[in-house]
Amino acid sequence: MSGSLWMPPGSRPDTLPAVPRQRDRPSWARPDPVDELAARLDDFIAAAVHPDEIAALLESDGLSDDQIRERYGVKNSFALAEELYERVERRYPEPDGPAHDPWRTGLLGCLLRGVVFALPGFGYVLGAPLLAGPQDDFGLPAGTVPLLAAALVGWTWNQGLAHRAYSWLGLGDRSAARGSLLLGAPVGALLGALVALIVAGAAHPAAVAFAAGQSVYLGAATALLVMGRERALLAALLPMTAGAVVSLVHSVPDAARLTLLLGSLTVVVVLGQREVAPRKGRGALSDVRLPPRGRDEPRRSRSRRTTMGPRLFGSLPYALFGLATGVLVLYAALGDVLAGEAYNAVAAPAAVALTLSMGPAEWLLYRFRSGSLAGLRASRTPRAFRWTTALTVVECLSGYLVTLLVLSLATSALWPHSSGFAGLRLAGLLLLGVVLWTALLLQSFGAVISAAAICCVAALAQTVAVVTHTGSPHWVALIVHGTAAVAQAALVCALLGRVTAHR
């Protein structure tokens, strides 16, 4: 059937029957919009470590404060983020497979560096006839003052030089690192030789020549170590080491001693020069002269450099750190002489033990960084992270002190005519180990100024005590090292307990 519908009289054709309005759900029956949002963002909120992370997500989704007030009844995104953070339980999902650890390194490589640091000491065994003679004005064996002065200059200069070269390597500019070493190593060797000549006094010229050779070696060895050529340096030192070992049990002619010393020094210098010399093509050596300033750059970059290199004065704290630690180590080696005791073991067991311990110390620094990274992943609260970090510091420092103790006792037992370590000497040496390791730890986290300042103050205090003849040198060393160790331990706790320091 078709046609229009019949409408009752009086009804308007434009009026439709009223549709009954559905009854609204009561407010108590509606789901909480905050709970709905928490359920939708559950995984992200559960893994958040701070409400600000959630606030950043809300703002990135385009939620304005007006929308948040209208929909969720809170003031702004931060208030909503705090509400969501409180409603969702913390859940930190573990990554699939073993976590990446950029600080994992092998122990063998670090031990190799420690051995390479210590092997040059055999050069003094071979060069002993060059240093024969009466005691000097300070009561030290003949030629000791030029050697110590040149060593301090070398440690200071090469520590700063190594930092500058490593800074260039960190920027990815290997050629600039080579250029720094090529220019800086000869300058440091020249400075060391000049200082040895100035302080020589009545010392035999052979002692000055030996000190100059020592300065040359320090510069060349620094270049090889920075460029990662420890094995080449070890190979160059082996003939000299073998000759020194033979000289301990059999008489070796002076000509053979001099040949071994000059031979090893020449090989180290040649290897260092080949490593840092400018290259043309693939591995081919070319003109070793430095190019004129700006000539090796494109024309458009001569007036303005495209990248910023490391600041020159940025290496100064590292140089001062090298000077201060060198002074502290020398006082530890000369403690018996300063106390008026026999000098037949000058610079022997203590210096050798500290030098050999630098290899394990380096590995334990990596171990700490690895442990702190694992603690950062496992900790749920800042307090738990601080506790984990403190335990890792104690573990690594204890391992280093045990290593230093074993090395000290071993070198003292093997060294001829050594009086051994006991009482104050051993305690002072172990406290010096605490100072050195915590200083290296602070330095690895960028707090080099604090570490250098404490070590410089300690070295200055010990120097003043020696010059003014204040107290027993062993007691002075114990007090100075203990004070510096406490100060640096406090800095370590204050700095490394913060999560942001481990970025």
C-alpha positions in Angstrom: 0.0 0.0 0.0 1.3 3.4 -0.9 0.4 7.0 0.0 0.9 9.4 2.7 0.3 8.6 6.4 -2.9 9.8 8.0 -2.3 12.6 10.5 -4.9 13.4 13.2 -6.6 16.8 13.0 -4.6 19.7 14.5 -1.3 18.0 14.2 1.6 19.9 12.5 3.2 18.1 9.6 6.7 19.2 10.6 6.4 17.7 14.1 7.8 14.2 14.7 6.9 12.0 17.6 9.1 12.7 20.6 11.9 10.1 21.2 12.1 9.2 24.9 15.4 10.5 26.3 17.6 7.7 27.6 18.5 7.9 31.3 22.1 9.0 32.0 24.3 6.6 33.9 24.8 7.7 37.4 28.2 9.3 38.2 29.1 6.5 40.6 28.7 3.9 37.9 31.1 5.7 35.4 34.6 4.3 35.1 37.3 6.6 36.4 39.0 8.3 33.4 42.3 8.3 35.3 42.1 4.6 35.7 41.3 4.2 32.1 44.3 6.2 31.1 46.5 4.3 33.6 45.4 1.0 32.1 46.1 2.2 28.6 49.6 3.5 29.5 50.3 0.7 32.0 53.6 -0.6 30.5 55.1 2.8 30.2 54.0 4.0 33.6 55.3 0.9 35.3 58.8 1.3 33.8 59.0 5.1 34.6 61.5 6.1 37.2 60.0 9.6 37.8 56.6 11.2 37.2 58.2 13.7 34.9 58.7 10.9 32.3 54.9 10.4 32.3 54.3 14.1 32.1 56.5 14.3 29.0 54.6 11.5 27.4 51.3 13.2 28.1 52.5 16.5 26.6 53.9 14.8 23.6 50.4 13.3 23.0 49.1 16.9 22.7 47.1 17.0 26.0 46.8 20.6 27.1 46.2 21.6 30.7 42.7 22.7 29.8 41.9 19.3 28.4 43.4 17.6 31.4 41.3 19.7 33.8 38.1 18.9 31.8 38.7 15.2 31.3 40.5 14.1 34.4 39.8 16.8 37.0 43.4 17.6 37.9 45.3 20.8 37.6 47.9 20.1 34.9 50.0 17.4 33.2 52.4 17.1 36.2 49.6 16.5 38.6 48.1 13.9 36.4 51.5 12.3 36.0 52.0 12.1 39.7 48.5 10.5 40.1 49.3 7.9 37.4 52.7 7.2 38.9 51.1 6.5 42.3 48.4 4.2 40.9 50.6 1.9 38.9 53.1 -0.4 40.6 56.7 -0.2 39.5 57.8 -2.9 37.0 61.2 -2.7 35.3 61.4 -5.2 32.5 64.7 -6.9 32.0 66.3 -6.7 28.5 66.4 -9.9 26.5 69.8 -11.6 26.7 72.8 -10.3 28.6 73.0 -6.5 29.1 75.6 -4.6 27.1 78.6 -3.7 29.2 80.9 -1.2 27.5 83.4 -1.3 30.5 84.2 -5.0 30.2 87.9 -5.4 29.5 90.5 -8.2 29.8 92.8 -8.5 32.8 95.8 -9.5 30.6 96.0 -6.2 28.8 96.0 -4.2 32.0 98.6 -6.5 33.5 100.7 -6.0 30.4 100.6 -2.2 30.9 101.7 -2.7 34.5 104.6 -4.8 33.5 105.6 -2.2 30.8 105.5 0.5 33.4 107.9 -1.5 35.7 110.4 -2.9 33.1 112.3 0.4 32.7 113.4 0.0 36.3 115.9 -2.6 35.0 117.6 0.2 33.2 118.8 1.5 36.5 120.3 -1.9 37.3 122.3 -1.8 34.1 123.2 1.9 34.5 124.4 1.5 38.1 128.1 1.8 37.2 127.2 5.2 35.6 125.9 6.4 39.0 128.8 5.1 41.1 130.4 7.6 43.4 130.2 9.3 46.8 126.9 10.5 48.3 125.7 13.9 47.3 124.8 16.8 49.7 121.4 15.3 50.3 122.8 12.0 51.5 121.6 10.2 48.3 123.7 8.0 46.0 125.6 9.8 43.3 123.5 11.0 40.4 120.2 10.5 42.2 119.1 14.2 42.1 119.4 14.7 38.3 117.5 11.4 37.8 114.7 12.3 40.2 114.4 15.9 38.8 114.2 14.7 35.2 111.7 12.0 36.2 109.4 14.5 37.9 109.5 16.8 34.8 108.8 13.8 32.6 105.9 12.6 34.6 104.4 16.0 34.8 104.8 16.9 31.1 103.9 13.5 29.7 100.8 13.2 31.9 99.4 16.4 30.4 100.6 15.4 26.9 98.9 12.0 27.2 95.6 13.7 28.2 95.7 16.0 25.2 96.4 13.2 22.8 93.6 11.1 24.3 91.3 14.1 24.0 92.0 14.2 20.3 91.5 10.5 20.0 88.2 10.9 21.8 87.1 13.4 19.1 88.0 10.9 16.4 91.0 12.9 15.1 93.9 10.4 15.2 96.1 12.6 13.0 95.8 15.5 15.5 96.7 13.1 18.3 99.8 12.0 16.4 100.7 15.7 15.8 100.4 16.5 19.6 102.7 13.6 20.5 105.1 14.4 17.6 105.5 17.9 18.9 105.1 17.4 22.6 107.3 14.4 23.3 110.6 16.0 22.1 109.8 19.2 24.0 109.3 17.2 27.2 112.5 15.3 26.6 114.4 18.5 26.2 112.9 20.0 29.3 113.8 17.0 31.4 117.4 17.0 30.1 117.8 20.7 30.8 116.4 20.3 34.4 118.8 17.4 35.0 121.7 19.6 33.8 120.7 22.5 36.0 120.4 20.5 39.2 123.4 18.2 38.5 125.8 20.3 40.5 128.9 18.2 41.0 127.3 15.0 39.7 129.2 13.0 37.1 128.3 13.9 33.4 127.4 10.3 32.9 124.5 10.7 35.4 123.3 13.8 33.4 123.5 11.8 30.2 121.5 8.9 31.8 118.9 11.4 33.0 118.6 12.8 29.5 118.1 9.3 28.1 115.5 8.7 30.7 113.6 11.8 29.5 113.8 10.7 25.9 112.5 7.3 26.8 109.5 8.8 28.8 108.5 10.8 25.8 108.7 8.0 23.3 107.0 5.5 25.6 104.2 7.9 26.2 103.6 8.1 22.4 103.5 4.3 22.1 101.2 3.8 25.1 98.7 6.4 24.0 98.6 4.9 20.5 98.0 1.4 22.0 101.4 -0.1 21.2 102.1 -1.8 24.5 103.3 -5.0 22.9 105.8 -3.2 20.7 107.1 -1.3 23.7 107.4 -4.6 25.7 109.4 -6.2 22.9 111.8 -3.3 22.7 112.4 -3.5 26.5 113.0 -7.3 26.6 116.7 -7.3 25.6 117.6 -4.6 28.2 115.6 -6.5 30.8 117.4 -9.8 30.0 120.7 -8.0 30.3 119.8 -6.5 33.7 118.7 -9.9 35.0 122.0 -11.5 33.9 124.0 -8.6 35.5 122.4 -9.5 38.9 124.2 -12.9 38.9 127.2 -12.4 36.6 129.5 -9.5 35.9 128.6 -7.7 32.7 131.2 -5.3 31.0 130.3 -1.7 31.0 130.4 -1.6 27.2 127.7 -4.3 27.0 125.6 -2.4 29.6 125.8 0.7 27.5 125.0 -1.1 24.3 121.9 -2.7 25.8 120.7 0.6 27.2 121.3 2.6 24.0 119.9 -0.2 21.9 116.6 -0.5 23.7 116.3 3.3 23.9 117.0 3.6 20.1 114.3 1.0 19.3 111.7 2.7 21.5 112.4 6.0 19.9 112.2 4.7 16.4 109.0 2.8 17.1 107.5 6.0 18.7 108.6 8.1 15.8 107.1 5.7 13.3 103.8 5.6 15.2 103.3 9.4 15.3 105.0 10.6 12.1 102.7 12.0 9.4 101.7 9.4 6.9 101.2 9.6 3.1 99.1 6.9 1.7 98.5 3.6 3.5 101.1 3.3 6.2 103.9 4.9 4.3 106.2 7.3 6.1 106.8 10.6 4.5 108.2 14.0 5.5 108.1 14.1 9.3 108.1 17.9 9.5 104.9 19.5 10.7 103.0 21.3 7.9 102.8 25.1 8.1 99.9 26.3 10.0 96.7 26.3 7.9 98.4 24.8 4.8 96.9 21.4 5.4 93.3 22.7 5.5 91.0 23.7 2.7 91.0 27.4 1.8 87.5 27.9 3.2 88.5 26.6 6.6 91.6 28.6 7.2 89.9 31.6 8.7 87.5 29.6 10.8 87.8 26.1 12.2 84.9 23.8 11.7 85.5 21.8 14.9 86.6 22.8 18.3 89.7 21.0 19.6 90.5 20.3 23.3 91.6 23.4 25.2 95.3 23.5 25.9 94.8 24.5 29.6 92.4 21.6 30.0 95.4 19.3 30.3 97.0 21.4 33.1 95.2 19.6 36.0 96.4 16.3 34.6 99.9 17.6 34.5 99.7 18.8 38.1 98.2 15.4 39.1 101.2 13.7 37.5 103.6 16.0 39.4 101.9 15.5 42.8 101.6 11.7 42.5 105.2 11.6 41.4 106.4 13.5 44.4 104.3 11.3 46.7 105.8 8.1 45.2 109.3 9.5 45.4 108.9 10.2 49.1 107.6 6.7 49.6 110.7 5.3 47.8 113.1 7.6 49.7 111.5 7.2 53.1 114.4 5.3 54.6 117.0 7.8 53.4 114.9 10.7 54.7 114.7 9.0 58.0 118.5 8.7 58.1 118.6 4.9 57.5 120.5 2.9 54.9 120.1 3.9 51.3 120.8 0.6 49.6 117.2 0.1 48.7 116.5 3.6 47.4 113.5 3.7 45.0 113.3 -0.1 45.1 110.6 -2.2 46.8 108.0 0.6 47.3 108.4 2.2 43.9 108.4 -1.2 42.1 105.3 -2.4 44.0 103.4 0.8 43.2 104.5 0.7 39.6 103.5 -2.9 39.1 100.1 -2.3 40.9 99.1 0.2 38.3 98.1 -2.6 35.9 95.6 -4.2 38.4 94.5 -0.7 39.4 93.5 0.1 35.8 91.6 -3.2 35.6 89.8 -2.5 38.9 88.7 0.9 37.6 87.1 -0.8 34.7 85.6 -3.3 37.1 84.1 -0.5 39.2 82.5 1.1 36.1 81.1 -2.2 35.1 79.7 -2.9 38.6 78.2 0.6 38.9 76.5 0.1 35.6 75.0 -3.2 36.8 73.9 -1.5 40.0 72.3 1.3 38.0 70.2 -1.3 36.2 69.3 -3.3 39.3 68.6 -0.5 41.8 65.0 0.6 42.3 65.7 3.7 44.5 68.5 6.3 44.8 69.3 4.9 48.2 69.7 1.4 46.9 72.0 2.7 44.2 74.2 4.6 46.6 74.5 1.5 48.7 75.4 -0.7 45.7 78.0 1.9 44.6 79.6 2.0 48.0 79.9 -1.7 48.1 81.4 -1.8 44.7 84.0 0.9 45.7 84.9 -1.1 48.8 85.2 -4.3 46.8 87.5 -2.8 44.2 89.6 -0.8 46.6 90.1 -3.8 48.8 91.2 -5.8 45.8 93.7 -3.2 44.9 95.1 -3.0 48.5 95.5 -6.7 48.6 97.3 -6.7 45.3 99.6 -3.8 46.5 100.3 -5.7 49.8 101.2 -8.9 48.0 103.5 -7.0 45.5 105.1 -5.0 48.4 105.9 -8.1 50.4 107.1 -10.0 47.3 109.4 -7.2 46.0 110.8 -6.6 49.5 111.6 -10.3 49.9 113.3 -10.6 46.5 115.2 -7.3 46.7 118.8 -7.7 47.9 119.5 -6.1 51.3 116.0 -4.8 51.7 114.9 -4.2 55.2 111.3 -5.2 54.4 108.0 -3.6 55.1 106.5 -3.5 58.5 104.6 -1.2 60.8 104.5 2.5 59.7 106.2 1.9 56.4 103.6 -0.7 55.3 100.7 1.4 56.6 101.9 4.5 54.9 102.4 2.6 51.6 98.9 1.2 51.7 97.4 4.6 52.5 99.3 6.0 49.6 97.7 3.2 47.5 94.3 4.4 48.6 95.2 8.0 47.6 96.4 6.9 44.2 93.5 4.6 43.4 90.8 6.9 44.6 92.4 9.8 42.7 92.4 7.7 39.5 88.8 6.9 40.2 87.8 10.5 40.6 89.9 11.4 37.5 88.0 8.8 35.4 84.7 10.5 36.3 86.0 13.9 35.3 86.7 15.2 38.9 90.4 15.7 38.1 90.6 19.2 39.6 89.5 17.9 43.0 91.9 14.9 42.9 94.8 17.0 41.6 94.2 19.6 44.3 94.2 17.1 47.2 97.3 15.3 45.8 99.1 18.7 45.3 98.3 19.7 48.9 99.5 16.4 50.2 102.7 16.6 48.2 103.3 20.2 49.4 102.7 19.2 53.0 105.1 16.4 52.9 107.7 18.5 51.1 107.4 21.2 53.8 107.8 18.6 56.5 110.9 17.2 54.9 112.5 20.7 54.3 111.8 21.9 57.9 112.7 18.5 59.4 109.3 18.2 61.1 108.7 14.9 62.7 109.7 11.4 61.5 109.3 11.0 57.7 107.4 7.8 58.2 104.9 9.4 60.6 104.6 12.4 58.4 103.9 10.1 55.4 101.3 8.2 57.4 99.5 11.4 58.5 99.6 13.0 55.1 98.5 9.9 53.2 95.8 9.2 55.7 94.3 12.7 55.5 94.4 12.7 51.7 92.8 9.3 51.6 89.9 10.4 53.9 89.4 13.5 51.8 89.3 11.6 48.6 87.1 8.9 50.0 84.6 11.6 51.1 84.7 13.0 47.5 84.1 9.6 46.0 81.0 9.0 48.2 79.6 12.4 47.5 80.2 12.3 43.7 79.6 8.6 42.8 76.5 8.3 44.9 74.6 10.4 42.4 73.1 8.6 39.4 73.9 11.5 37.1 77.7 11.0 37.7 77.5 7.6 35.9 76.2 8.9 32.5 
